[in-house]
Amino acid sequence: MKKQILGLAAAVAVAAMAAVPASAHRQWMMPSSTVLSGDDVWVTVDAAVSNDLFYFEHQPLRLDAVKAWAPDGTEVAIENKATGRYRSTFDVHLLQKGTYRIASVADMLMGSYDLNGKTERLPRGTTAANLAERIPAGATNVKTAEANNRNEIFVTVGEPTTTLFKPTGKGIELVPVTHPNDLFAGEAATFQFLLDGKPAVGLPVTVIPGGIRYRDQLGQMDLKTGADGKVEVTWPEPGMYWVNVTTPQAGGEESGPQPVARRASYVTTLEVLAP
């Protein structure tokens, strides 16, 4: 069996992760607050996949891969987890001062193989550990690529900190020039995105304000990272915003199985405050 490894790619688990029309499903997490004060505080997070951002009307986000980290880098327990018909919810106890990261990072394999004159896709849920059992006997021309799907939010107690923004070098990651918990309407914020530890050049960035159920216009901003991986966003008004960065996908579902292309995707929810 010939196996061709095409490199690191990311995030095909949910079609919502791409910059897509308003009718498509988008994956998101939304905290009850992103900026808090006190010595013993909690944050509650809703997590879902929906058409209208930050409303529950399609399916819950599964919590198996969700983890949280305190400002000093130690892992914090995800508490009071519950998954209902349309959303999941959980709590995080915030006992340290600084910025916490709450993230769902999914690693998988995407790819294809030839069997009996047809090209077939690897089934969803394929990983490096179960790849061998997912490929039928007699399959040839196996093409695989590792997939990494990052969906994360940030919550700060007291003054913002940046200790948790050290890149892992895998997939698309956010390196703040402007801290994600220090955003104000009417002001420009700059973020740098990395792809496998290097500046993510020329990637599309989609920014959509929440509350789209109650307005005629989507309000979507379509931006692109520069040669240094940076993008500047000026927030038109206060509120919660969905931000998605993704590598373009070659071909389309309607054209059947395609050769595996390098892909990566990143999602975050940001709160913009009144000045």
Phi, psi and omega in degrees: 000127181265125180244129179246113179271119186262002175108181184283133176220179184205148152073052177259008186299322183226132181297341180297342187286344180272165174283106192226168181298169186297336184279350185277163180274138180235140179268138181202159167235141180227119179279154177295333174201153177250346180229120183227170175221157179123173183257349183211083186235163180233155169232139175253137184239128169266144182217126185202174171236123188210167173281306179272121185301131175071022169240155186253101182211011179231288179202158179283157170274126179291144189258007185303323186260002184282130177224163178225147180230137177283168181304332180274004176094353179283148180283139181247144183292141168271116188247159175054043181291138177210139178235119180255198183292321186242348181206160168250159178212150178202166180241152172229128180272120186255103184252349179254156173273140180124195187260128177261151172245131175238121191215150168242114181240116183248126176251135180204178174245136170245158180164194183207167176207160177258135179208125178055040176080005180238151174262124183243149175275149170296140181293151177300142181094003178289134177231173178299327183288326184251012184302314185301320181282345179272348181260119182295154175299137180091355180291144179228172176052046181286127178237128180227156173211138179289138181244135180228120183245114184248122177231113187217157175225164182230139180227133184242134172253118183076226182280140179296146175233166184235011185297333184272004182262014177291122185295147174271344182082017183228123179073196177272130180227150179265127172243111188286129161271310166264132181294136182293349174252025179223055186245137183224142179301139180085353180252150178273138175241144179241130176236145171250134177247136178250146173241111184054041174087355180243155180308129180276100189272130171067028179271141177290137178239123180250129179235123182228124175287148178290177179080021185291345178297332188250024175216155183285324184260139180297325181076021183287137173251125180252113184237180180210141178288148180273191182296337178263008181078007184264152175219144179248132181236127172255120187277121184288332183200164178294158176141186178266137182234140174262127182238130181229130174237130183211149171282143181297148177256124178284145177074199180202164181300326185291342183269005177083185182304135182242158171304141186292124179252155179292127180222154175205152182211148183217139177224139171215158173247126184242142175257126178252126185263160173292142182292000000 
